[in-house]
Amino acid sequence: TKQLAGAHKNLCVVGDDAQSIYSFRGADISNILDFKKDYPEAMEIPLEVNYRSTKRILQCADSVIKRNDARLEKTLRTNNAEGEPIILLENFDERDEANRVAQHIRDVQYRDGIKFNEMAVLFRTNYQSRVLEEAFRGRDIPHQVVGGLSFYDRKEIKDALGYMTLLVNPRNNVALHRVINVPSRGIGKKTLNELLAKASSKNMPLWTALADTEGLGIRPQAVSAIREFRDLIVELQGDLAGGVSISKVFAKLMQRSGYLNAMKGEHDFDLQARRDNIQELQNAISYYETYSKNPTLQSYLQELSLFSDTDKYDENKPAVTLMTIHASKGLEFSAVWIVGMEENLFPIAPREGEEPNLEEERRLMYVAITRAKKRLFFSHCKQRRKFGEEQVQLRSRFLDEVDAGVVRTESGATIRQKQGSFGHGSGFGGRVDGISGGLRGGMNGHAGSGGYGMGSAGMGSSLGDSEPGDIDNDHDWRSPLPNRRPGISRSPSRRIEYDHEPEEFAPYVVGAEVMHTKFGKGKIIQRENLGWETKVVVFFRTHGNKTMRLRAAKLQVL
């Protein structure tokens, strides 16, 4: 710019340092922060009036961004109404979160008259869309994933499910054709055409043709690759028949097929996003196995086929928008839900080899908040399924940085915050590369008195070789776990025992249909408290609303 504007000093620049969120694509916030240094005679005009959001939403955004050191001084203001308080949703797990967000979307639609296409659910990473999509389908809420494909339409998910389909039916030519050379294993088009021609001439499935490649003129390397591919599928079919869990077979398949290794790339965000999606599919399979009476791979694939059948939307039909925070920049919605507000998720932990960038994560938070015009919701989970295991979640530090005066819980209470713990550092519990390493700490880290420091070994991955470390739950009140009762110990089988929330409570989420021995069939419309004091409010058609403690209620999920 100095070469272009140096002679005439005629230069105008417009930008917002608080919305610089693309450093991973090469954006440099110093371009705007140092503008006055480069052009000391320039006139600076702060644009502080906001015409979009309510006073409370702006106050919330301002309270977060002011914690950054690298920023230009300004204070947002608006002539809009005071507006509703921001509501904090505290959930048991990601499915509870998705169901409760769906419930609130219906409430906002009826109470505030806000249309679906004026609502958005924002999340930090693409893989978080899966549980939301499933919950919205279950409640018949029209929705669209913006800036990306629906979870089950993503290439890596279709590839993985193609592999799994072969374990159930290796004669499925569509699935076999899709994955036989994915990742590349030297079975090229010419080889595949030879095999297809043989299968067609002898009226046999392509799978059968793989067993006999003699006389086809196929290169020895390709013959070897075909044999290894076929042997792997047969071996995994044997594992399933022998009682090995679907999730373990899936993990083995992703490793042995080379699919995960093919998605490794240093600082390649697209490849990492694809690995995250594969891990999320692993979580979905694990959840299915945990809560299905007779889990089989065939029935799981049949359930997924229902998703794809209903995953078509009329573009003219009002739909709730699901999108990452990055994709939301420049947009606005009357009502916004920011989900997954947990440490190592938002703010996200740095990947292996990266420096933590808490200030950019805080700018992302600012962007997310300021998408909302009238209604804003924050949401976090006490635990989340990762690597096929339930893992404890520590709520996001950003919930301790927002102005508590404008945020309320669902019951209307002021949110509790940890005081004197922030400063302006960027300590994270780090994340190691991809799926094979899992998440590292943050749970036991320290940053002065903040409790948000660099962590050591923490959560491992069931898709890789590392084992999970023990998790120390002896931290501040925000930890989801209170003290364990005597006699409850950690399971040697890598499953964490939660005193605060018995596993059998997990299916009792808002929206679940239940049966009571006295009141009959009902529906859970509210869930409150934690641990053994967890209560649900159930609406029974013939008896109205009943509040029950789960530990004593004679309820059965239908």
N, C-alpha and C positions, 0 to 999 in steps of 0.2 A: 504493500500500500504506500510505502514511503516513495517508491519510484513513480507511482501513478499520481500521487497527490502532493508530492514534495514541493513542486513549483508553485501551484496555485493555492495550496492549503484548503482545498475544497473537498471535504470528505464528511460523510454522514454515516454513522454506524448505529444500528438498532439491535439490541440483544438483551437477553436475560440470563445473568450469571447463575441464578437460582435454578435454571432449567437446563444446565449443561450436563447431559446424562449419557453422552456417547463417546467417552474416552476410549472404550474398547474398539471403536472404529476410527480412532485417530484424532478425535476432537480435543482441543487444548483450551481449557478454561482461561489460561493466562492471556489468551488473545484479547479477551474483554477486560480481565482484571488489570492488565498492564497497559491498557489503551492510553490512559492519562500519562503514563511514564513515557510512552512513545510519542505522544502528542500533548505535551504539557499545556499548550495554549487552548486546547479543545474545551468547549463548553459542555458540561455534563448536566443532562436534564433527567432526573429520576421520574419514571412513570409509575406512580404509586397508587393511582386510583384503579380499582378493580370493578368491572361492571357485571361480573358473572356471579360471584358467590355471596352468600350471606356473611354477616359480620362474624359469626361464630366460626364459620369455616375458614375465613381469612385469618382470624386470630389464632386458630389452630396451626395453620400453615406457617404463619410468621414465627410462632414459638419454636417450631422445629428448625427452620432454616437459619435462625439466628444463632444456633449452636455451632455453625460452621465458621472456621477461621477465614477460609478463602472465599470472601464474598464482598460485594459492594453494599455499603450501608443504605438501607431504605426501609420504610415501614408501610405496609399495605393498608389501604383504607377503602371503604365503600359507602355509598349512600343507600345500599340495599337494606332490607330488614334484618333484625337480629337473627332470626331463624331458629330452627330447632337445634337442640344439643346434638353433638355427635354421639352415636350409640356404640358402645363396646360390647361385642358378642364374645363370650368366653365359652369354648366348646370342648367336648371330651376328645374327639379325634376329627380327622378330615371329613369323614362321612357325616358326623353330627354337624360339623360346620356347614357342609354343602346343603344339608336338609334345612338347617335353620336359616341360612341365607335365602333359600327358596321360599320358606315360610314368610320371611320379612318382605320379600319381593311382592308376594301376594298381598300382605298387609298394606304396604305402601301404595300398591295399585288401587286397593279399595278405599283406604283412608284418605290418601292425598290426591287420588285421581291422576297419578303419574302413569303414563303409558309405558309398555314394555320397551319400546324403542328409545325411551328417554332414560333407561337404566343401564348401568354397566357394572360388571364385577371385574376387578383388576387384581392381578397376581404377578408375582415376581418372575416366575419361570413357566414355560409353556406346559410342562407336564402336569401342572396343577389343574388344568382344565378338565381332566378325566372325571374326577368324582363330581364336579359341578355339572358336567354334561349328563351324567347318569342320574343325579338327583333331579335335575330339571326335566329330564324325560319322564321320570316317575311321577312328577307333579304336573305334567302337561304344560310346562312353561316354555313357550317358544324362545329359542336362543340361537345365536350364531357366534362362531369363533372368528374374530376379526384379526387379520394380520398373520393368519396361519390356518392350517387345516384342523378339522375336528380330530380328536385324539386317534380314533380308530381308522381315520383316513390317511394318517401319516405313513410314509413309505416304510420306515423301520418297523412300525407296528404291523403293517400288512405282511412284511417279510417274515417277522417272527411268528405270526399266526399261520403263515403259509407252511413254515417248518412244522408247527404243532399239528396242523391239519394232516400232514403226511404220517405222523405217528398214529393217527386214528384211521386214516384211509390213504395208504401210499399209492393207490390207483387213481387218485385225484390228479389228473393231468394238468389242470390249471395251477394248482399249488406247486407241483413238481417242476413245471416249466418256470415258475417264478423264482424258485430258490436254488435250483440245481447248480447254478454258477454265481450264487450270491452268498458270501463275497466271492470274487473271482478265484477260481481254483483250476483254471486251465481247460474248462469244458466250454469251448467257443461255439459260435453259431454253426460252423461247418460240422462239428462233432454232433451237436444237438440235432441238426437236420438229418444226419445219417441215422441217428437213433429214432427220430420221428418217422422217417421213411420205413424203417424196419418194423416199427410198431404198427404202422398203417397197413403195410403189405401182409402182415401176419395176423392182423385184427387182434392185437394184444395191447394192453396198457403200456405206456412208456416205462413205468416202473419195472415191468417184466423184461422189457428190452434191455434194461441196464444190466441184467444178470448175464447176458450173453453178447459180448461185443466182438466176437471173432468174425473175421471175414468182412468187416466194415471199413477196414483201412484206417482205423483211428490210431493216432499217435500213442506210443506207450505211456507217455506222461498223462495223457487224457484218460487212458484206460485205468491207470492207477488212481487218478482223482475220482473217477466214477465208482471204483470199487470202495474207496475210503468213504465216500458220501453214502453209498448204499449200506455199508457196514455200520456207520454211525446211526442211521435211522433204525436199522434192525436192532442194534444194541439198546437204543433208548426205548423202543417198543417193548423189549424184554424187561427193562427197568420198570416201566409202567405195569406190565403184567405181574411183576414180582412184588408190587406193592410200594414202590418208591413214590414219594409224593410228586404231584404235578409240578410244584414250584421247584423242587430239587432237579427234576428232569429238565425243566425249562432252563435253569441256571447252567446245567451241564451242557445243554444243547447250544446255548449262546457262546459258551467258552470253546467247546470242542469244534464247533462249526467255523470258528474264526470270526464270527460276526462282530463280537465286541472289539477284538483287536483291530478289525478293519475300521473302527470308528475312533481310533486314537489319533490325536493330532495336537501338538503343543500349541496352546493358545488358540485353538480353532473352536470358536463358540458354537458353530453350527453342528460340528461333530459331537461336542459335549452335550448339546441339547438333545441330540438323537440318542445318546447313551442314557441321558436322564429319562427319556421316554421309555426306553427298554426297561429301565429300573422301575418305572411306574407300572408297567405291565406286569412285572414280577410282583409288585405290591398287590395289584388287582387279583392275580392268581392266588396269592397267599391268603388274601381276605376271603375269596371264594371258598377255598379249602377249609378255612377256619369256621365259617358260618353256614356251610351247606351240610345237610345230613348225610348225603351219599355223593361226595364230589367225584366226578369223573371228567376226564378231558373232553370227551364227546359232549357231555351236557354243558360244559363251560363254553365250548365253541358254538353250540346251538344258541346259548344266551346272547353271545356276542353278535350272532347273525341278526338277532332282533334289533340290536342297536343300529346296525348299518341299514336295516330296512326302514327305520323310522328317522334316520338322520338326514332327511331331505326337507328343506324348508322353502317356503314361498318367499322370494326376496321382497315382495310387497307386503308381507304380513309383519306387523310389529313384533320385534324380537329383542330380548335382552342381549346385550353385547358382552361377550367374554373375551378378554384380551389382556396381554401383558402391559405393565405400566409403560414400558418403552413405546409400545404401539399406540398408547393413548395420548401421547403428547400432541397438543394442538386441538384436542377434541373437548367437548363438554357434555355433561349429562345432568339431568335434574336430580337423579339419585345414584350414588356410587357406593359400592361395597369393596373395601380393600381387605383381602383375605390372606391367610398365611403369615400373620405378623408375629414371626418367631425368630429367635436368634439362629443364625446360619441359613435362614431362608430369606428373611427380609428384616435387617440387612443380610445379604447373602454372604456366605463365607468365601474368601478368595480361593481360587483353585491352586493346585500345586504349582509353585514357581512364580506366583503372582504376589504383588504387594497388596495389602488390604487398602481399600479406598472407601472408608466410611463416609467421607464427605460427599462423594458422588451418590452413595446409597441414600444419604439424607436428602440430597437434591431430588432423587427419585421419589422419596416420600412426599416432598413438597409438590412435585408434579402430580402425583396421585391425588393428594388432598384437593388441589386446585382444579381438578376435573369436575368437581361437584358444584352444582348450583344451589340446591335446596336441602337435600338430605345426604348425610354421610355416615357410613358405618365402618368401624374397625372390627377385625375378627382374628382370633388366634386359637390354637388348639393346645390342650394339655399333653397330648401325645400324638404321634403321627407314625404311620407305617413306612418304614424305610428298610430296604434290602430284605423285605419279607418279614420283618420283625417290628413289633411295636416299640417305639423309642420315645423316651421322655423329651418334651420340648420346653424350652425356656422362652417365655414371651419376649417379644422384641423390645429392645431398649428404647425404641422410638415411642412406645407407649408411656415411658417414663419421662420423655422429653416434651410431649405435647402439653399445652396449657390445660391443667386438670379442671379449670373453671368452665370449660366448654364441652367436656366429655362426661358422659354418664353411662352407667351400666344399664342393662335392660330393665332393672327394677327402679331406676331413677337415682341410684346412689352415685356419689362422686367416686371416681376411680381411685384406687390406691396406687401410690407411686413410691418408688425407692428414692429417697432424698440424698442429695450430695454425692451422686455417683457418676457424674457424666464427664465433665471436662470436655476437651475437644480432641481427644486422641482417636486412634483408629485400630484399637486392639480387637482382634477377632479370634474365635476358635477356628483354626484353618481347616480347609477341606483338601484331602488328597485327591490325586487324579482319578476321576471317573468312578466307575462302579466297583472296581476291584479293591480300592482302598477304603471307601466309606467315608464317614465324617469323623473328623478329629476334633473333639473337645469343644472348647468354649465353656463347657459345663464346669470345669475345674480351674479355669483361667482367672487371672486377676489383673486389673489395671488400676493401680492405686486402691481406692476404696470402692471402685466401680463394679467389680465382679464380672467384667466383660473382657478379660484379657486373652492372651494367646493360650490355647489349650494344648493338652498332650493327648496321648492315645485315648480314643473314645469309642466310636461306633464303627464296627467293621461291616464288611459286605458279604452277603451270602452268595453273591455272584463271583466273588474273587477268592483269593487265598488267605486274606487276613481274617483274624478272629476278633470278635468284639471285646473291648475292654470292659472292666467293671465301671459302672456309672455312679459317681458320688452324688448323692441327693442332699447332702448337708449344706445347702446354701439358703439364701434368703427366702422370705415368704412367697416370692413369685414362683418358686419351684412347685410343680404340680404335685410332688409327693410329700405328704407328711410322714411321721415316723411309722415304721412297720410295727405290726402287732407281734408279740412273742410267738415264735413258732413258724413265722413266715420267712423263708430264706430265698436267696436267688437260685433259680433253677439251673442245674448243670447243663441243660439242653439248650442254652443260649436264649431262652425266653425270660424276660424280666418279670418278676412277680410284683404287681402294683397293689400295695395296701390301700391306696387312696381310691382305687376304682376296680372292684372285682371284674374279672374278664366277662363274667356272665351279664354284666350291666351293659356291655357295649352295644348289643342290638337294640336297646331301648332308646332310640333317638326320636327327636321330634318328627312326626309324620308316620311313625310306625303303627301298624294296626295290631291290636292286642286282644286277647281274650281273658276275661276275669271270671272266676268260678261263680260269683254272685251277680255281677252286673252285666255279664255277657260281652259282646263285641264292642270295642271302643278304639279310639285313636289318640295317640299322645300328641298334645298340643303345646306342651311346655315342659322343660326340664331345668331343674335348678339345684344348687348346692353341689358338693363334690363328695367323693369317697363313699363311705358307708351311710352318709346322711343324704345321698342323692335322692331327690324327689321328682316325681313326674305328675303332671296334671293330665288326666285322661278324660276325653269327652265320650260319654256313653249316650247313645241315642235315647234310651228310655230312662236314664238316671241323671243326665246332665254331667257337669264337671266334677271329677273326684281327684283330690290330691292324695298321693300315696308315696310312702317310702319304698324304694325298690327292694330293699333287703327283706321287707315284710309283705309286700304286695304279692298276691297270688295272680301274677300276670304271665301270660305266655304270648310271645311274638308270633303272629300268624305268617 
